[in-house]
Amino acid sequence: MVDQIGIIITFIFFLLLFTGVGTYSATRKKATTTDYLLASRNVNPWLTALSAMATGQSGLLFIGQVGFAYKVGISTIWLTIGWAIGDYLAWWFVFKPLRQLSEATASDTVSAFLAQNIKGYRLISLISAFIILAFLGSYAAAQLVAGSKALNTVFGWNYNLGIIIGAIIVVIYCFSGGIRASIWTDALQGILMLGSLLLLLIVAVIKCGGFPSLWQSLNNIDPNLTNFNPKSLPLGFIPFFIGWIVAGFGVVGQPHIMVRAMAIDSVKHLSFARNLKTSLGLMNSFSALGIGLSARVLLPDLSTSGDPELALPYLSLELLPVVLVGLILAGLFSATMSTADSQILSCSAALTQDIFPQMSRSYNFAKIGTLSVTGVILIIALAGDNNVFALVTFSWSVLASGLGPLLLVKVSQQPINTVGAIAMMTMGVTTALIWKLVLNLSGVIYEVLPGMVAGMAVYGFYRTLSSLKT
């Protein structure tokens, strides 16, 4: 009981700190929708990088990726490396023109940018907004579930209680400061994520007797855990790896991350933000991988009688003093909130700016939209699946496939009409869904690759038809 009180005190301290920072950010706000949604396009590159890192990695890192490494072993490193390469390429080639063109066209949301300068744009805005609400909403729900799993493990609380606590905290600072509050708290949460992961990794590896001893122990448990080549790949390693590179590039279909590029203060600062975000993100990912591998040695029973996705909180309880367990728990919870807040705001933007454009300039309506979206996402989280890795990767893939190809066309300033744009989004989403749910081929090639290729193939067909008509 004494231990739990100490953990709770530390945990509550950090939650109050996050809430305080988010609320304080409201002192810098302007009562305009552009400020609420994009912080007046004046976010410095340090905050942009830390926020993008925290938002992109989320509960998937602390819960899903650690659990995946626990089950699969060192071969999960290719997921991390491939994803980082694809993400870096997206920042390099796409973020600059997106920042420039979104400002030039006064596009405050991703849906508005996708529809700008196209006749019949309202239909494009509506369809893209519904895709965002459906799948980014599910993505946000997964974050609340990830946080609740950690609280259940440490305190024994009901899953629903953790979900509700996370939703309330996110609403408090999002409602007060909009995207600025999200970015400020994300930056603080990103620092905490990095520090807590490195701390637990160091302690866990020392407990295992160092890296050589850890490696030997893994090999003794199952040689596949130390095999860099993933097993059971019918098409071989190359298509598998390319699939994860494209998955990382699929950030171009994630509105909650793309708005960071739209909100940065200058395109000149994007290179610095990209390099900082990539470096810190890789440190986090490799730390999560090491923690998952260490947990396989130190907590072997999770593989048969527990949930590997709870390896990190269990390992914290096993190895760390009370205060540091609170720190780790706060780091995990902050990872989920740093993503959920951004996703809720992006869903709110889709609702208030793209589905109901007649109210788009109403600052109060934007805030009401945030409350409404949070309520729906809360219901999804309370009723949904508890597999965080599956929920996140599936939502990511559908968003990337549905919105990514069209965004590439728009940042390249290539011609497209309403029918072509809708066909691209529809084909991308449909292909990803069929690949995952019908053909069950995600283990061979992650569905982002066929989904985005299908969307671009539609555009190629559209351009061919257009050239024939002329």
Secondary structure, DSSP 8 states (H G I E B T S, - for coil): -HHHHHHHHHHHHHHHHHHHHHHHGGGG--SSHHHHHHGGG-B-HHHHHHHHHHHHHHHIIIIIIHHHHHHH-GGGHHHHHHHHHHHHHHHHHTHHHHHHHHHHTT--SHHHHHHTT-TTHHHHHHHHHHHIIIIIHHHHHHHHHHHHHHHHHHH---HHHHHHHHHHHHHHHHHHHHHHHHHHHHHHHHHHHHHHHHHHHHHHHHHTTSHHHHHHHHHHH-GGGG-SS-S--TT-HHHHHHHHHHHHHGGGG-HHHHHHHHHBS-GGGHHHHHHHHHHHHHHHHHHHHHHHHHHHHH-TTHHHHS-GGGHHHHHHHHHS-HHHHHHHHHHHHHHHHHHHHHHHHHHHHIIIIIISGGGTT-HHHHHHHHHHHHHHHHHHHHHS---HHHHHHHHHHHHHHHHHHHHHHHHTT----HHHHHHHHHHHHHHHHIIIIIS--TTTS-THHHHHHHHHHHHHHHHHHHHHH-
